[in-house]
Amino acid sequence: MTDVLPARSLDGKVALVTGSSRGIGADTVRYLAEAGADVVINFRNKAPRAEKLAAQLRELGRRALVVGADLTDPGSVAEMFDAIRAEYGRLDVLVLNASGGMESGMAEDYALTLNRDAQLNVLNAATPLLDDGARVVFVTSHQAHFIRTTPTMPEYEPVALSKRAGEDALRELIPGLAEKGIGFTVVSGDMIEGTITATLLERANPGAIAERRESAGKLYNVSEFAAEVAKAAVEPVPADNTRLVGDVSAFVAE
């Protein structure tokens, strides 16, 4: 990993990244730890990966708390924040990274439950631990962020709509967060090479990733996009609370 954030810029801070046992979440939590943060690694069912990552970050001299939680279960979320309160007593960075909805065998309303309801519940549960100067980052995709004006692949549309519903619901909390001195940034990226979502999309619609890569000219990989997510936790909050990563020409009208 490279130095994405200024050295020691997060010394003394505590960061939670949801869904951080692998992929974008894992690289994000690593970048935050490399900048000095003590971290909380959250997973749903990848405990060995989470523990392995925690061991690596402890070698950097950071504290790393591993907490399994089903974000769609309010009781499980409450237990996670009880553990964070007991271990650290505070939270300075919350990255809402975990999402889904394309998994097989889930209830019909699972995408909305995870991508909207659970995101709100996690932020509300975290707020008592957040103080002046804290940051909240919500991770989404251009396909979801721009879904109101730009259609996406039919296979992804239910997830995109649920992610946009989650973003809208979270944005309604910005004034209240601002009153407490808490910054909120949405990080939206194009399709990310190597993610579970991209894999599932490619399986449902062979050639979709190559087509999007050709159209955009470049697609970010997991570590590159995670770097942008990590930067959103320390760099100034944009005026529109939105950090767009990658090509947006296909989503924004001329």
N, C-alpha and C positions, 0 to 999 in steps of 0.2 A: 504494500500500500504506500502511496505517496503522501506527502504533507498537504492535505487538502485545506485544512484550517490553520490559522496562525498558531504557532507553538504556544501551549499553555493558555490558550484563549478561553478554555473551559475549566481551568483549575478551580477546584472547590465546588463545581456544579454537579448536579445529578440529572441524568437523562434517561428517559424511558422511550424505547422504540417498540411499538407493537408489531408482532409478527417478525421478530428479529433473529430467529434461529437459522435463517437462510436467506439467500437472494438479496434484494435491495435493502431489506431491514438489517441483515447481518452486516453488510458493508457500511451502512449508515452508522450503526452502533459502534463499529470499529473506528470509523473516522472520528466520532465524538470522543471515544476513549483516547485515541491518539492525541487529541487536543487537550486532554487533561480531565475529562469528565469521568466520574464514577457512573456506572450504568446499571440499567435494569434490562435484562434480556427476557422478552416475553415470547412464549411459544404456545401452540395449541396441542400438537402431538409429536413434536420433534425434540424430545428431551435430550437425547444423546448429542445432537448437533448443538443445542443450546449450551450444554455443559462443556463441550469441547471449545466453543467460542469463548465462554466465560474464562476457562483456564488460560487461553491465549491472552486475553485482556488483562488478567491478573498478573501475567508475566511482565506487562508494561508498568506494573505498579498501581493499577486501578482496582477499585472494588467493583465487583460484578455480582449482582443478585439475579438469579435465574428463577422466574416465576411462570408456571404454566397457568393458563387461563383461557376459557372459552369466552370470547368477547360478547357472544350473543346471550350469555347467561349472566344477568345482573349480580347474582350471588357470587359467581366466580370472579367477576370484575371487582366486587367489593373486597373479596379476600386478597386479591392482588394488591390493591392499594393499602390494605391493612399491613401486608408484608413490607411494602415500600416505606410506609410510615414508621414501622418498627425498626427497619434497617437504617434508613437515612433521615427520616423526619421531615423531608422536604422533596420538592421536585422543581427543577429549573427549566428543563426541556422535555416536551411531550411531542413525539413524532407519531402521528396516526397513520401508520403504514399498512397495517393488516387490512386486507380486503379479499373479496372472492365472489363467487356466484356462478362460476362455470363448472364447479365440481358436480359429479354425477351422484344421484341418490339423495340429494338434499330436498327439503320442503320447497314448495312453489314460491314461497315468500322469503326464502333464505337470503337472496341477494339484498333485498331491501332491509331485512332484519340486521344483516351484518354491515352493510355499507352506509346505512343511514342511522337506524336506531342504536346500534352498538357504538357507533362513533360518538353520537351525542352522549350516551351513557358514560363512556370512558372519559370524555372531557369533563362532564359534570362531576364525576367521581374524583377526577384529578384536581379540580379547581381549588379545593381547600388546601392542597399542598403547594399550589403555585402562588408565587408572590410577585411583587413589583420587579420588573426586569425579566420575568420568565417568558418563554417562547412556546407556542404551539404551532406545529407544522402538519398540514393535511396533504397526503400524497394522493394524486389522482392522475388521470391520463387526458390527453387532448380529446380522445374519442368520447370521454365522459364530460369533460369540462365544456366542450362545444356542442354537445348532443342536441341542444335546443335549436341550433341553427344548421348543423352539419350532420347528415346521417352517417351512421357507422355500419359495419357489417351486421347483418341480421343476427348472427350467432352471438354477437357481443352486446346488442342493443339493450336487453334487460339489465345487464350489469352496468352498462353506461348510464342508463336512466337512474338506477339505484345509487350509483356513485355521485351523480349530479344532485340527486335529492339530498344525499348526505352533505355535500358541499354547501348547498343552499341553506340547510338547517344549521350547519355550523356557522356560516356567515352571519346568521341572525344573532349569534352570541358575541360578535365582535365588539359592539359598544360596551357591553358589560365587562368583557375581558379588558378592554382599553381603560376602563375606570380603575381597574386594579393594577394597571401598568403592564399587562400581559399582551405581548405581540402575537399576531396570528397571520400565518402565511400559507396560502395554497401553492403547492408545487405541482405543476401539470407537465407531463412529458408525453412525447410521442410513443409509439410502440417501443418497448425496450427489449433488445436482443437478450435471450437467455432466461426470461422470466417464465413462470408457470403459465401466466395468462397468454403470453405469446405462443407457448407450446400448445396450449389447448386450442387457441384460435387457428393455428397452423393445421392441427389435426382435423378441425371442423371445416376448414377452408384452405386446402393445400395451395401453396403459392402466395398466400396473403402477406406474409412477412417480406418475401422478396419483392412483391409488387409495391409495398409501402416503402421499402428501402430505396427502390429505384425512383419512386416519386419524390421522396424527401431528400435524396442524395446521401443521407447518413442517418442511421439509427443509433442512439446511445446504447452502450452495453450496461450491464447491471452496476458495475463499479463506477462508471462515469455518471450515471444518473444518481446513484447514491451520494456521490460527491456534491451534487447540486442540492439534494435534500439536506445534507449536513450543513452546507453553507447557509441555507435558509434559516437555520437555527441560531446563527450568529450575525449575519449581515443585516443591514437596516431593512425593516419591513417596507415593501413597496407600497406606494400610495393607494393602489387598488388591491392590496393584500394578495397579489398574484405573481408568481414566478413561473414564467413559461420557459420550458426547456426543449430545445430542438425546433425543427421546422414547424411553422404554424400557417404557412401560406395556403395549405389545402383547407384550413379551417376558418380563416379570416377573410371576409369579403374584401375585394379590392376597393 
